[in-house]
Amino acid sequence: MLHFSCDACKRPIDPHTGTRHVVKIEVFTAIEDDDACGCTAEPGEHDEADHLEEMQDLLERLDDAGDLGDDTRSMRFDLCDDCRRKYVRNPLGLKKGKQLDFSQN
């Protein structure tokens, strides 16, 4: 039988009496280019477009950005009901409360 525990508070999660929530996080480099697929082209422009040249330009930009495979990370966490509620309220774990910005003078 599998035993689960909450990755946040470390308490065991009983599958018969409690609910186990799974959080999946994927972090990767975003590359945005509206024109890469010709989506902004006017009607009829697709016929005249050089798709091979567009693909070559896109591949060159990817090479310039570096090896993106090393930047991708997937994570998975099990949470109990209480920790799930806390996570949903503040998924990035940012400090809540009033923050004051003081001048440098």
JOSULJO-V678312 format. One record per backbone hydrogen bond with DSSP energy under -0.5 kcal/mol. CO is the residue of the C=O (numbers start at 1). NH is the residue of the N-H. Records with the same first field share a line. If there is no record, write none. Layout:
CO = NH / NH
This chain:
4 = 13
6 = 10
11 = 6
12 = 14
13 = 4 / 15
14 = 18
19 = 21
21 = 79
22 = 24
23 = 77
25 = 75
27 = 73
30 = 32
33 = 36
34 = 39
35 = 38
38 = 41
42 = 45
44 = 47 / 48
45 = 48 / 49
49 = 51
50 = 54
51 = 55
52 = 56
53 = 57
54 = 58
55 = 59
56 = 60
57 = 61
58 = 62
59 = 63
60 = 64
61 = 65
62 = 66
63 = 66
66 = 68
67 = 70
68 = 71 / 72
69 = 72
73 = 27
75 = 25
77 = 23
78 = 7
79 = 21
80 = 84
81 = 85
82 = 86
83 = 87
84 = 88
85 = 89
86 = 90
90 = 93
100 = 102
